[in-house]
Amino acid sequence: MRSRWSALFILTCVSACTTAANTLASEGFDYTPGLSLNGQNGGSGWSSPWSTPGGLDATIAASSLTFGGLAISNGAVSTAGFQPSNQGSSVATWIRNLTTPVGADNTTIYLSFLFRPDAGFGFYGGLNFGSLFVGRSGNQTDYGLEGPVNDLSLSSTSVVQGQTVFFVLRADFLPGNDILWLYMNPTPGQPEPSTPDAVKTDLDVGTVTGLTINNYGGFTTDEIRIGTTFAEVTTLAAPVPEPAFGWTAGLIAAFAALTLRRAAN
């Protein structure tokens, strides 16, 4: 009997070791291409669907943004360029609330997302994370962090039309001002870099209850993740499975057969 339980333990252990780390929230925009983002409710860790107070529409793109070996799902979301018929507004503001707010003092949270300026992109674009803005601030040539108003901490990564960038924000929430680290284009699956591309220490982000896609039109956003470790938000795509009974399945079967044979003897 003990040997049979050993076999079961082996099966469980191998399965657990191949399970990807969980995130607090994720959104890969895996929706039907061409639909509006309004009311979409996929992903995980959210208490509400996407909504907007008005302004430019956001539509689901047919393909995801990619960056190295980063895990992705189908789809992305793109905001239209300015249209006079869009309520007289050229601003896209799309909001989604978290199931569990973050930002308690003496905690650390990571945020990552993919971002691309498209043809005719507007003078700013990115994400609001509490009182912090992550992305391209007004007419800046490089990406960075903003907040309070017009107080910038810039990286040396340039804003280039058609070029996808990978943002990873580390937020160390403290009593008073927080420490905010921005990594630009880190390698998925590798350890957290020792040196950030931009740092901000003059802002108390406060409690973060959700995220806002915020831009002036002409940007694509994808693969938003929030987690408690760098690894959780920079996950590598799973390897392509081998044909039936590849080496992993074969190894499991061999262990199980050997253990059961010993039990029978």
Backbone as a ProteinNet text record, in pm:
[ID]
protein_1_A
[PRIMARY]
MRSRWSALFILTCVSACTTAANTLASEGFDYTPGLSLNGQNGGSGWSSPWSTPGGLDATIAASSLTFGGLAISNGAVSTAGFQPSNQGSSVATWIRNLTTPVGADNTTIYLSFLFRPDAGFGFYGGLNFGSLFVGRSGNQTDYGLEGPVNDLSLSSTSVVQGQTVFFVLRADFLPGNDILWLYMNPTPGQPEPSTPDAVKTDLDVGTVTGLTINNYGGFTTDEIRIGTTFAEVTTLAAPVPEPAFGWTAGLIAAFAALTLRRAAN
[TERTIARY]
82.9	0	87	194.1	281.9	341.9	377.4	437.9	338.9	211.2	110	94.6	96.5	89.2	213.4	327.7	449.2	434.4	372.3	350.6	259.3	153	61.6	132.1	219.6	295.3	384.2	448.8	536.2	456.3	338.5	255.6	214.9	176.2	133.6	247.5	366.1	481.7	521.9	527.8	567.9	467.5	338.7	236.7	250.9	274.2	286.2	407.9	516.2	638.9	626.2	529.1	512.7	403	342.7	236.1	295.5	245.1	296.2	253.6	335.7	304.7	178.4	99.9	-22	7.6	-73.4	-65	-187.4	-178.7	-293.9	-401.6	-358.8	-452.3	-381.6	-455.9	-398.1	-506.8	-465.4	-555.3	-477.9	-515.2	-449.8	-532.9	-654.7	-743.3	-776.9	-804.6	-839.7	-990	-1028.5	-1168.5	-1181.4	-1303.6	-1327.3	-1272.2	-1185.7	-1129.2	-1238.2	-1215.9	-1308.1	-1412	-1432.9	-1529.5	-1472.9	-1562.5	-1521.8	-1474	-1383.7	-1339.2	-1449.9	-1545.6	-1650	-1726.3	-1729.1	-1802.8	-1728.6	-1608.8	-1533.5	-1488.8	-1494.3	-1480.5	-1393.1	-1292.3	-1204.5	-1087.2	-988.7	-873.5	-907.8	-827.6	-850.5	-809.4	-871.3	-835.2	-907.4	-1016.5	-1088.2	-1228.6	-1277.9	-1411.7	-1516.1	-1473.3	-1567.2	-1516.4	-1604.8	-1559.1	-1497.6	-1437.2	-1382.5	-1495.2	-1472.6	-1571.9	-1500.1	-1575.3	-1517.5	-1618.3	-1572.5	-1664.2	-1694.9	-1634.4	-1652.8	-1519.1	-1521.8	-1398.3	-1374.4	-1249.2	-1215.1	-1246.2	-1289.2	-1317.1	-1186.7	-1195.6	-1084.1	-1136.8	-1068	-1115.9	-1014	-1063.8	-978.8	-905.5	-773.9	-690.3	-688.1	-658.4	-661.2	-545.1	-435.4	-317.8	-258.6	-189.1	-128	4	43.1	179.5	271.6	396	491.8	620.4	690.4	821.2	902.7	1005.1	1089.8	1005.4	1034.5	961.2	848.2	803.9	698.8	571.6	509	381.1	275.6	202	97.9	-26.3	-138.5	-262.6	-305.2	-414.6	-460.9	-518	-495.9	-558.9	-477.3	-518.5	-462.5	-571.5	-547.7	-648	-582.4	-646.7	-593.8	-693.5	-641.1	-726.3	-718.2	-833.5	-840.1	-774.1	-732.7	-686.2	-803.1	-775.5	-880	-982.3	-1110.7	-1221.1	-1316	-1350.1	-1439.2	-1573.7	-1614.5	-1743.6	-1738.8	-1618.5	-1604.5	-1624.5	-1744.2	-1783.5	-1690.9	-1625	-1539	-1415.6	-1384.6	-1270.8	-1169.7	-1040.5	-935.6	-864.4	-924.8	-864	-934.3	-855	-908.7	-884.8	-992.3	-983.7	-1064.6	-995.7	-1061.8	-1021.4	-1122.4	-1101.4	-1144.6	-1065.9	-1105	-1060.1	-1150.7	-1123.5	-1070.7	-982.6	-924.5	-1017.2	-1015.3	-1088.3	-1030.3	-897.9	-829.1	-737.8	-770.5	-682.6	-542.3	-443.4	-304.5	-253.1	-138.7	-76.8	-61.9	-86.8	-67.5	79	104.8	242	322.4	450	545.9	512	455.4	434.4	498.2	522.8	579.9	489.7	461.6	378.1	450.3	435.1	491	377.2	395.1	302.2	380.4	328.5	392.4	287.1	330.4	241.7	324	267	325.6	258	333.7	282.6	348	266.4	320.5	254.1	332.3	276.5	247.8	128.1	89.7	94.1	63.7	68.9	-21.1	34.2	-42.6	-67.1	19.4	-3.8	-2.2	-78.6	-94.8	24.7	14.3	129.6	156.2	63.9	93	16	64.7	-6.1	59	-24.1	26.8	-82.7	-45	-138.5	-130.9	-247.3	-253.2	-259.6	-169.4	-163.4	-173.1	-296.2	-316.7	-286.3	-206.6	-170.7	-45.6	4.2	123.9	83.9	151.9	134.8	261.2	243.6	355.3	341.7	440.1	431.6	502.3	439.5	493.3	416.2	482.9	420.6	423.8	349.4	327.4	449	450.1	552	695.3	713.4	849	900.4	1030.2	1088.4	1121.9	1122.8	1154.2	1040.3	1029.2	928.9	974.2	875.8	911.2	791.6	807.8	706.5	668.9	540.8	494.6	402.3	412	326.7	411.3	372.5	257	265.3	169.5	153.8	285.9	322.4	440.7	573.5	574.8	700	745.4	848.3	885	1012.5	1016.2	1138.8	1148.9	1241.9	1247.2	1357.1	1329.4	1430.8	1503.8	1590	1657.7	1601.1	1483.9	1420.1	1329.9	1358.5	1288.2	1151.3	1061.2	928.1	941.2	915.4	933.4	806.9	750.9	630.4	653.6	558.1	563.6	652.3	719.2	811.4	746.8	729.9	670.6	773.3	729.4	814.6	747.4	830.4	785.2	814.9	709.3	722.4	711.2	799.6	783.2	806.6	704	711.1	720.4	813.8	819	779.7	677.8	630.9	652.6	745.2	766.2	683.4	571.7	480.2	528.5	546	600.9	512.8	524.3	460.3	518.7	435	485.1	509.7	614.4	643.7	690.8	653.2	690.5	816.6	877.3	991.3	941.5	953.5	898.2	1012.1	1027.5	1135.9	1075.5	1131.6	1084.2	1193.9	1160.8	1250.9	1194.3	1275.3	1233.6	1293.7	1205.7	1245.4	1334.8	1303.3	1381.2	1355.3	1446.9	1434.4	1338.9	1228	1135.6	1206.4	1171.2	1229.1	1360.6	1417.2	1544	1518.7	1617.1	1599.7	1576.6	1524.2	1502.6	1635.8	1642.7	1768.5	1813.5	1942.3	1996.7	1982.7	1967.5	1958.3	1835.3	1746	1628.1	1663.9	1573.4	1592.9	1541.5	1456.6	1408.8	1361.9	1377.7	1335.5	1259.5	1153.8	1076.5	1054.6	1084.9	1075.3	998.2	929.9	863.2	711	658.1	514.6	462.7	352	277.6	164.2	179.7	82	-54.3	-53.6	-179.6	-234.2	-356.6	-421.9	-462	-426.4	-457.2	-577.3	-689.6	-812.3	-836	-758.1	-776	-673.5	-690.8	-600.9	-680.5	-611.7	-674.2	-582.2	-633.2	-565.4	-593.1	-487.7	-503.8	-410.9	-468.2	-383.5	-461.4	-388.4	-445.2	-476.1	-486.5	-520.8	-399	-415.5	-308.6	-207.5	-250.5	-161.1	-227	-143.5	-190.4	-130.9	-216.2	-178	-209.2	-126	-148.6	-81.5	-126.7	-66.1	-37.5	-142.4	-128.9	-124.3	-25.3	-13.8	23.8	-33.8	1.2	34.4	148	189.2	272.2	313.9	393.5	542.6	579.9	721.1	747.9	873.8	914.9	884.5	908.9	888.5	743.1	649.5	507.9	461.8	524	477.2	567.4	667.5	757.4	764.6	652.8	648.4	681.4	763.9	792.2	676	659.7	559.9	595.4	493.3	516.4	576.6	669.2	726.3	620	640.9	546.8	548.3	431.1	429.2	485.5	554.3	601.6	485.2	501.5	395.4	355.5	241	187	294.7	296.6	395.5	536.9	556.4	690.7	771.2	885.8	977.2	916.2	836.6	778.9	677	585.1	484.1	549.2	654.3	722	789.3	849.4	914.5	813.7	697.4	593	547.4	523.4	476.2	578.4	706.5	811.1	818.1	812.1	812.5	693.7	576.8	456.1	462.3	507.5	514.5	613.8	730.7	832.3	781.5	714.9	667.2	558.8	465.1	357.1	409.7	514.2	572.3	634.3	703.4	762.2	653.4	543.3	433.8	375.2	367.3	310	400.3	531	623.4	628.7
-120.4	0	126.3	124.3	240.3	272.1	166.2	187.2	249	205.9	264.1	414.4	450.9	592.1	666.4	598.2	661.3	695.7	603.5	629.3	749.1	756.5	868.6	999.8	995	1114.9	1162.2	1067.4	1102.1	1170.9	1115.6	1174.7	1316.8	1335.1	1466.2	1565.1	1521.1	1609.4	1657.8	1566	1604	1701.7	1676.3	1766.1	1904.5	1911.5	2040.5	2116.4	2045.7	2112.7	2178.9	2134.5	2190	2294.5	2329.3	2428.2	2568.2	2657.9	2794.8	2870.3	2967.3	3048.9	3131.3	3151.7	3228.6	3376.6	3460.7	3604.2	3652.8	3775.2	3833.7	3872.4	3917.8	3955.2	3945.3	3910.4	3903.9	3932	3988.9	4017.1	4005.6	3906.3	3885.4	3928.4	3982.3	4032.2	3924.2	3804.8	3691.5	3694.9	3789.7	3808.9	3804.8	3808.9	3804.2	3929.9	3914.8	4032.1	4121.6	4250.3	4348.4	4399.2	4328.8	4374.7	4489.2	4568.7	4673.4	4610.9	4680.4	4634.3	4650.5	4736.9	4767	4641.1	4614.3	4500.9	4368.8	4363.9	4238.1	4203.6	4073.8	4034	3910	3893.4	3777.3	3802.9	3713.8	3724.3	3675.3	3714.8	3671.4	3781.8	3782.4	3877.1	4010.3	4016.5	4142.2	4132.3	4243.5	4245.3	4305.1	4355.1	4419	4404.3	4418.3	4419.7	4554.4	4561.4	4686.9	4785.9	4912.3	5016.1	5147.8	5245.4	5375.2	5485.1	5601.1	5714.4	5784.8	5741.1	5803.5	5835.6	5869.5	5900.3	5803.1	5780.7	5693.5	5547.9	5476.1	5334.4	5256.5	5136.4	5041.7	4910.7	4852.9	4730.7	4618.9	4497	4379.1	4353	4342.8	4313.4	4163.4	4127.1	3986.5	3906.2	3970.9	3898	3968.1	3889.9	3942.2	4010.9	4103.3	4152.1	4042.6	4044.5	3943.6	4011.7	3942.9	3992.6	3873	3837.6	3724.1	3599.8	3529.8	3408.1	3428.6	3553.9	3583.4	3505.9	3450.9	3381.9	3481.7	3446.8	3534.3	3453	3523	3460.2	3529.9	3485.5	3546.2	3685.4	3776.3	3906.5	4011.6	4137.3	4254.9	4360.4	4480.3	4586.5	4710.6	4768.6	4886.9	5001.4	5121.6	5239.8	5311.8	5360.7	5429	5565.1	5615.3	5752.6	5848.2	5975.5	6074.1	6076.2	6072.3	6085.6	6193.8	6295	6401.8	6349.6	6232.9	6177.8	6111.3	6089.2	6019.2	6115.1	6169.4	6253	6373.7	6414.6	6531.3	6509.1	6382.9	6355.2	6269.4	6299	6216.9	6136.3	6121	6047.9	5914.1	5807.9	5674.6	5645.9	5619.3	5591.3	5466.6	5355.9	5227.6	5172.5	5145	5117.5	4975.7	4911.1	4781.8	4770.8	4723.6	4715.1	4577.9	4577.6	4454.9	4390.5	4259.1	4188.6	4222.3	4225.7	4257	4377.2	4492.4	4609.7	4580.2	4652	4637.4	4773.2	4772.8	4898.1	4915.2	4808.9	4819.6	4847.2	4926.3	4957.6	4831.1	4837.2	4728.2	4603.5	4624.3	4515.1	4554.6	4455.1	4478.2	4413.7	4488.9	4441.2	4467.8	4375.7	4391.7	4403.5	4492	4510	4498.2	4420.9	4414.6	4427.1	4478	4482.5	4508.3	4469.8	4496.6	4618.7	4694.5	4822.4	4854.9	4910.2	4944.2	5071.4	5170.1	5286.3	5246.5	5276.9	5245.4	5371.1	5354.5	5468.1	5581.5	5702.2	5817	5820.9	5754.8	5748.5	5888.2	5899.6	6028.5	6069.6	6185.7	6242.7	6178.9	6093.9	6018.4	5887	5787.5	5660.6	5567	5491.3	5394.3	5347.1	5314.6	5269.4	5357.6	5384.3	5442.5	5330.4	5335.9	5239.4	5321.4	5336.3	5430.8	5571.2	5646.9	5782.9	5787	5671.2	5662	5635.3	5703.7	5677	5609.7	5499.6	5423.1	5425.1	5479	5480.9	5599.4	5654.3	5773.3	5895.5	5982.7	6107.1	6208	6317.1	6409.9	6447	6398.4	6433.9	6398	6312	6268.7	6168.7	6171.3	6078.9	5944	5936.4	5812.2	5775.5	5645.5	5596.9	5622.9	5623.8	5642.5	5642.4	5707.1	5714.7	5860.9	5884.1	6020.7	6024	6128.6	6152.6	6199.5	6304.8	6390.4	6455.8	6545.3	6601.2	6656.8	6608	6656.3	6631.2	6547.2	6512.8	6378.1	6379.7	6262.7	6196.6	6063	5984.5	5899.8	5934.9	5874.5	5769.2	5668.6	5570.2	5620.9	5539.1	5573.6	5492.9	5429.5	5351.5	5441.9	5455	5549.7	5498.6	5592.5	5563.1	5554.2	5435.6	5412.8	5348.9	5409.7	5355.4	5211.7	5123.5	4984.9	4895.8	4950.2	4872.2	4840.2	4709.7	4665.4	4674.8	4727	4732.5	4655.3	4609	4529.5	4607.3	4653.8	4727.3	4631.3	4644.4	4578.3	4682.5	4706.7	4800.3	4724.1	4762	4712	4826.7	4804.9	4906.8	4858.2	4921.1	4894.6	4996.2	4951.8	5041.1	5061.4	5187.6	5223.6	5330.4	5348.3	5464.1	5591.7	5680.8	5797.7	5763	5820.3	5796.6	5653.6	5600.3	5464.2	5466.3	5348.9	5334.6	5259.7	5323.2	5270.1	5247.4	5121.8	5082.6	5042.9	5093.7	5058	4984.8	4864.3	4786.8	4787.9	4827.3	4829.9	4711.9	4631.9	4518.5	4416.8	4379.1	4272.1	4139.7	4046.1	3917.4	3826.3	3784.2	3692.7	3565.6	3519.5	3396.6	3413.3	3535.2	3562	3631.2	3632.2	3700.5	3850	3911.2	4055.8	4127.9	4225	4298.5	4368.6	4387.4	4452.4	4603.6	4657.9	4802.5	4837.9	4924.1	4963.7	5067.3	5085.7	5185.8	5323.1	5326	5452.4	5424.6	5523.2	5510.5	5636.1	5616.2	5729.8	5713.1	5816.7	5807.5	5925.3	6004.2	6124.6	6114	5992.4	5972.9	5865.7	5894.7	5795	5747.2	5628.2	5577.3	5556.9	5519.4	5493.2	5356.1	5331.7	5203.9	5197.7	5088.9	5070.9	4977.1	5029.8	4950	4896.6	4945.1	4898.8	4961.3	4937.2	4989.3	5068.6	5162.4	5239.7	5242.1	5195.6	5217.1	5362.1	5440.8	5585.5	5635.1	5674.2	5725.5	5818.3	5880.6	5977.3	5914.2	5782.9	5712.8	5665.6	5549.9	5498.9	5412.4	5341.5	5252.4	5114.9	5011.2	4875.7	4831.2	4771.6	4725	4577.1	4502.8	4358.5	4300.8	4181.9	4096.1	4171.6	4226.6	4293.2	4186.7	4197.4	4103.7	4179.2	4137.1	4190.2	4071.9	4077.3	3966.4	4014.9	3922.4	3956.6	3930.7	3872.3	3849.6	3887.1	3913.8	3944.4	3826.9	3706	3586.4	3570.2	3606.7	3588.6	3672.3	3787.7	3876.6	3873.6	3785.9	3772.3	3626.4	3557.2	3413	3377	3275.6	3222.7	3139.9	3138.6	3051.9	2906.7	2822.9	2680.8	2618.1	2522.9	2456.8	2378.8	2364.2	2287.4	2142	2083.1	1944.8	1847.9	1747.4	1641.8	1551.3	1467.4	1373	1289.5	1225.2	1146.8	1059.3	1057.8	982.3	1026.2	1161.3	1216.7	1179	1245.4	1200.1	1220.3	1329.1	1351.3	1243.9	1218.8	1115.8	979.1	955.2	827.4	809.3	917.4	911.2	881.5	948.7	924.1	779.3	730.7	593.6	493.5	520.2	428.5	423.7	539.3	542.9	467.4	492.1	428.6	277.4	231.9	87.9	19.9	82.2	25.3	14.8	119.3	119.6	15.2	4.3	-92.6	-235.9	-256.2	-389	-432.9	-337	-368.5	-400.3	-328.4	-353.9	-492.7	-535.4	-668	-779.8	-752.9	-856.4	-860.8
0	0	0	80.1	87.6	-48.8	-126.9	-258.1	-354.8	-346.2	-434	-405.6	-276.9	-242.1	-291.4	-294.2	-345.3	-492.1	-566.5	-709.1	-728.9	-647.7	-657.6	-624.5	-523.7	-485.9	-600	-670	-781.9	-891.2	-922.8	-1025.8	-987.8	-862.9	-816.1	-818.2	-774.6	-768.7	-907	-1005.3	-1140.1	-1197.7	-1173.1	-1223.2	-1162.4	-1031.5	-963.5	-1011.8	-1040.2	-1081.3	-1217.8	-1299.9	-1432.9	-1437.7	-1322.5	-1318.3	-1311.5	-1395.9	-1398.6	-1273.6	-1236.7	-1119.8	-1144.3	-1040.8	-1051.1	-1034	-1098.8	-1081.3	-1005.6	-951.3	-883.9	-983.7	-1101.7	-1208	-1341.8	-1445.2	-1579.4	-1682.3	-1793.7	-1905.3	-2034.9	-2116.7	-2244.9	-2363.2	-2338.5	-2443.8	-2546.5	-2495.6	-2580.8	-2608.9	-2694.1	-2730.6	-2882.5	-2932.1	-3076	-3143	-3243.7	-3311.6	-3369	-3359.5	-3414.6	-3317.2	-3206	-3107.2	-3024.5	-2967.7	-2875.2	-2745.1	-2676	-2545.1	-2440.8	-2468.4	-2370.8	-2329	-2198.3	-2145.1	-2147.1	-2203.9	-2206.9	-2064.5	-2032.8	-1892	-1874.4	-1961.5	-1950.2	-1857.6	-1867.1	-1778.7	-1639.9	-1541.2	-1403.8	-1307.1	-1188.4	-1084.8	-1092.7	-1170.3	-1190	-1131.3	-1078	-1018.7	-1111.6	-1228.7	-1320.7	-1463.2	-1562.8	-1701.6	-1738.2	-1855.7	-1905.5	-1934.4	-1899.9	-1925	-1952.7	-2002.7	-2034.1	-2004.6	-1958.4	-1940.7	-2071.8	-2181	-2311.7	-2374.5	-2502.2	-2572.8	-2685.5	-2719.8	-2831	-2799.7	-2901.3	-2884	-2877.3	-2822.9	-2820.5	-2874.7	-2971.7	-3035.8	-3023	-3028.3	-3014.2	-3145.4	-3136.1	-3252.7	-3279.9	-3402	-3441.8	-3386.9	-3358.2	-3309.9	-3188.5	-3106.4	-2985.5	-3016.3	-2929.9	-2932.3	-2879.3	-2921.1	-2875.5	-2830.2	-2739	-2695.5	-2648.1	-2725	-2688.5	-2664.9	-2554.1	-2523.1	-2423.8	-2405.7	-2307.9	-2340.3	-2236.5	-2254.1	-2299.9	-2404.3	-2457	-2486	-2502.3	-2547.6	-2675.2	-2734.8	-2859.3	-2833.3	-2927.9	-2920.5	-2848.6	-2867.5	-2802.3	-2813.9	-2762.7	-2775.9	-2833.7	-2935.8	-3002.6	-2992.4	-2972.3	-2968.6	-3102.1	-3146.4	-3274.3	-3266.1	-3382.3	-3387.1	-3370.8	-3360.8	-3336.6	-3449.1	-3411.7	-3505.6	-3453	-3534.2	-3486.4	-3436.3	-3487.3	-3446.2	-3309.7	-3255.3	-3126.6	-3009.6	-2999.3	-2886.6	-2869.1	-2977	-2968.3	-2883.8	-2853.4	-2766.9	-2839.3	-2817.4	-2875.7	-2768.8	-2651.6	-2541.6	-2523.4	-2511.1	-2481.1	-2333.5	-2259.8	-2116.6	-2087.6	-2059.6	-2037.8	-1902	-1818.9	-1676.9	-1643.2	-1554.5	-1501	-1356.1	-1269.9	-1126.8	-1086.5	-988.1	-935.2	-832.2	-826.5	-721.4	-584.3	-576.4	-452	-473.2	-414.1	-428.4	-375.5	-427.7	-383.8	-339.1	-270	-229.5	-80.4	-3.7	141.6	172.1	277.5	315.2	343	306.7	329.5	248.6	130.3	35.3	-98	-181.8	-314.2	-419.6	-524.1	-633.2	-765.4	-859.7	-993.9	-1095.9	-1192.1	-1303.6	-1433.4	-1528.5	-1659.5	-1768.6	-1883.6	-2000.9	-2126.2	-2240.3	-2371.2	-2431	-2510.2	-2558.7	-2692.5	-2784.8	-2917.4	-2971.1	-3011.5	-3082.4	-3227.9	-3274.1	-3411.4	-3498	-3626.2	-3718.3	-3668	-3664.4	-3619.8	-3470.8	-3390.8	-3246.6	-3184.1	-3073.4	-3007.6	-2923.6	-2862	-2792.3	-2656.7	-2608	-2486.1	-2489.9	-2409.6	-2401.6	-2301.8	-2229.9	-2133.1	-2040.6	-1916	-1814.3	-1691.6	-1630.8	-1496.7	-1394.9	-1296.2	-1186.5	-1058.9	-1005.7	-898.1	-948.3	-873.9	-914.8	-1002.3	-1042.6	-1127	-1271.1	-1364.8	-1507.3	-1559.5	-1632.2	-1688.8	-1840.4	-1911.3	-2056.9	-2116.5	-2222.5	-2287.6	-2238.7	-2165.5	-2122.3	-2237.1	-2222.2	-2331.7	-2413.7	-2538.3	-2638	-2598.7	-2498.9	-2463.5	-2568	-2591.3	-2688.4	-2625.9	-2491.4	-2420.8	-2326.3	-2296.6	-2202.1	-2058.5	-1966.9	-1827.3	-1735.6	-1619.7	-1515.8	-1493.8	-1462	-1435.7	-1315.1	-1237.5	-1122.6	-1005.4	-937	-964.6	-1103.2	-1130.5	-1265.3	-1318.2	-1437.7	-1511.2	-1440.9	-1339.2	-1271.8	-1327.7	-1411.8	-1491.8	-1443.2	-1457.5	-1442.9	-1568.3	-1656	-1788.4	-1799.5	-1883.9	-1920.8	-2044.2	-2099.6	-2225	-2341.4	-2321.6	-2428	-2509.9	-2637.5	-2724	-2766.8	-2789.6	-2843.3	-2995.3	-3051.3	-3194.6	-3250.5	-3353.6	-3416.3	-3462.5	-3429.2	-3472.7	-3387.8	-3287.3	-3204	-3068.9	-3043.3	-2917.4	-2805	-2689.8	-2571.5	-2458.1	-2366	-2252.3	-2125	-2059.6	-1933.7	-1816.1	-1718.8	-1589.2	-1480.8	-1401.3	-1290.6	-1159.6	-1074.5	-937.7	-845	-763.1	-669.7	-527.5	-457	-314.8	-236.6	-181.4	-110.5	32.5	70	200.6	266	396.9	458.5	396.8	349.5	277.6	132	73.8	-67.2	-91.5	-207	-244.8	-330.8	-348.9	-439.8	-562.7	-678.7	-803.6	-902.1	-943.5	-1032.1	-1167	-1274.8	-1408.1	-1483.8	-1530.1	-1615.5	-1756.8	-1853.2	-1992.6	-2067.6	-2126.1	-2209.6	-2138.7	-2014.3	-1951.3	-2022.6	-2009.1	-2077.4	-2000.5	-2063.1	-1994.2	-1950.3	-1830.7	-1778.3	-1706.7	-1708.2	-1640.3	-1506.2	-1415.7	-1286.9	-1304.8	-1201.2	-1201.4	-1219.6	-1309.9	-1329.7	-1202.1	-1188.4	-1069.6	-1074.9	-1195.8	-1212.8	-1294.6	-1243.1	-1320.2	-1426	-1521	-1625.8	-1584.9	-1483.6	-1427.2	-1285.3	-1197	-1057.2	-1017.9	-938.8	-890	-740.4	-663.7	-517.6	-456.7	-540.4	-491.9	-497.2	-494.3	-511.7	-416.9	-350.9	-274.2	-363.4	-419.8	-516.4	-451.9	-322.8	-254.6	-287.4	-247.4	-275.3	-421.9	-487.3	-629.1	-639.8	-686.5	-696.6	-837	-933.8	-1070.7	-1163.2	-1292	-1394.5	-1496.4	-1563.3	-1670.5	-1791.4	-1904.9	-2032.8	-2070.7	-2086.4	-2100.5	-2210.7	-2324.9	-2432.2	-2525.6	-2613.9	-2707.5	-2843.1	-2843.8	-2966.9	-3043.6	-3109.9	-3193.5	-3121.3	-3015.1	-2941.8	-2925	-2913.6	-2884.3	-2751.8	-2667.8	-2534.8	-2523.4	-2449.1	-2439.7	-2315.4	-2277.8	-2174.1	-2043.9	-1985	-1855.2	-1745.8	-1657.6	-1545.7	-1418.3	-1307.1	-1175.1	-1085.8	-1017.1	-931.7	-815.3	-732.2	-613.9	-635.3	-749.6	-780.7	-925.9	-955.4	-1092.2	-1184.4	-1136.7	-1219.6	-1261	-1172.5	-1202.6	-1321.4	-1342.7	-1449.1	-1572.5	-1573	-1688.7	-1732	-1722.7	-1745.6	-1890	-1906.9	-2040.1	-2091.2	-2223	-2283	-2256.7	-2238.1	-2215.7	-2341.1	-2326.1	-2443.3	-2518.4	-2648	-2729.1	-2683.6	-2654.1	-2605.9	-2708.9	-2661.2	-2749.4	-2787	-2887.8	-2921.7	-2800.7	-2811.5	-2700.2	-2638.5	-2505.9	-2429.2	-2463	-2456.8	-2468.7	-2346.3	-2329.8	-2223.7	-2085.8	-2065.1	-1932.5	-1899.7	-1994.3	-1971.3	-1955	-2036.2	-2024.5	-1891	-1839.2	-1709.5	-1599.6	-1605.3	-1505.8	-1510.9	-1634	-1648.9	-1596.8	-1622.5	-1577.1	-1425.3	-1360.9	-1214.6	-1157.4	-1216	-1164	-1180	-1297.5	-1322.4	-1229	-1208.8	-1121.8	-978.8	-930.9	-792.2	-771.1	-866.3	-854.5	-863	-945.4	-957.4	-823.9	-758.4	-628.5	-525.5	-533.7	-439.6	-458.8	-586.8	-616.1	-565.7	-560.4	-513.8	-362.1
[MASK]
+++++++++++++++++++++++++++++++++++++++++++++++++++++++++++++++++++++++++++++++++++++++++++++++++++++++++++++++++++++++++++++++++++++++++++++++++++++++++++++++++++++++++++++++++++++++++++++++++++++++++++++++++++++++++++++++++++++++++++++++++++++++++++++++++++++++++

